[in-house]
């Protein structure tokens, strides 16, 4: 007798998508932070970087300062 598998619900699919995005968010933010630090080392201001990245200049400042630790 063949066993039928229940198709995944929309909610299950959405939760899989959330898990995938969460797993990859760390990689994306690491790359963003590295680019921010490099731009700052190259002479870009915190506000210029903030405008380009779409985050606040205070967040950019925290990212840059984390390098010094």
N, C-alpha and C positions, 0 to 999 in steps of 0.2 A: 504494500500500500504506500503510495507516494505521500510524503508530508508536504503540505503547502506552507509557505512562509508568509507571514502577514506583512503587507507592504508598510514601509515606515510612514509614520504620520508626519504631517507638516511640522509639528512641534519638535519631533525627534530630529528632523532634518535641520531645523533652525538651531537647535542645541549643538549639533555637530559643527555647524558653521561658526557658532560662537566659540567653541573649543579651538577650532582651527585658527580663527582670528587671534584668540588669546595666546596661543602657542607662538604665532608669528609676530605678535606685537613686540615682544622683547627684542627680536632681531631687528625689526624696523627702527625701534627707538635707539638701539645701540648705534646703528648706522647714522641716524639723524644726529645723535649726540657727538659722534666722531666728526661729522661734517661741520657741526657748529664750532667745535673746538678748533678745527683746522681753519675755518673762516676767521675766527677770532685771532689766532696766531698770525694769520696773513694780514691783519690790520683792520678788519671790518668791525664796526662798532656793535655793541649789544643791540641797539635799536635797529640797525640795518639788518642784523641777523634775525631779530624778532620779526620784522616786517616780512622778510623773505620766507621764514619758516611758518608763520602764522601762529606763533606762540608769544607770550608776553616777554618783555625784556628782562623781567625779574626771573623768569624760568630759564632764559638763556644765561643769565648771570649765575644761577645755581649750577647749571650744567658746566659752565666754564670753571667755576670755583671747585667743583668736584675733582677736576684734574689735579689741582694742587695738593690734594689729600694723599 
